[in-house]
């Protein structure tokens, strides 16, 4: 791990995330609502929004997972990060988060609820410091880690990608 990533992890107080990488929640709305009245995806009350810092470094990756809320990714610094998104219908599209807008990179992008997604550094080295904002707010009970065999059976045309980004 490079010194820049180590310094950011320490300075921001990041801790290991179950999907890979490092994170710290930096915002949780104190406004709650009964999410069951909005969608049957949610089993109970949810806060309106949450936000985290998220850092990936070197060859580490965020394994395929999905959540019940929309998630907006924000690029802050470092290397280009690719967010690999698979829709429920099996359509794949990569999002390139980074500073070079002339090459099609974006500073911010949204992953819709229910999509499977994973992320990794485009170059495989360095680090990417990003942020993720969810609405409704993130709860670990709304998080589902992808299983290689199940995802490959559901999306056989993407089995190489799924194998690469599952643990």
MORAVEN-V79736 format. One line per field, one symbol per residue. phi: phi as a letter, one per 30 degrees, with the letter a starting at -180 (. if undefined). burial: I if it has 9 or more other ideal C-beta (glycine too) atoms within 8 Angstrom, else O. A space follows every 50 residues. Layout:
phi = ???
burial = ???
This chain:
phi = .ddddeddedddidbecedjibaadcabecccbddddcaddcdadbddab bbdbbcbhddbcdeabbdcdbccbccajddcccccbdedjdcbdccdldc ddcidbdaaccdeiddabbadddibjabcbbbccbeddbedccbddcedd ddddbedcddddddcbc
burial = OIOIIIOIIOOIOIOOIOOIIIIIIOOOIOOOIOIIOOOOOIOOOIIIII IIIIIIIIOOIIIIIIIIIIIIIIIOOIIIIIIIIIIOOIOIOOIIIIOO OOOOIIOIIOIOIOIIIIIIIIOOOIIIIIIIIIIIIIOOOIIOIIOIOO IIOOIOOIIOIIIOIIO
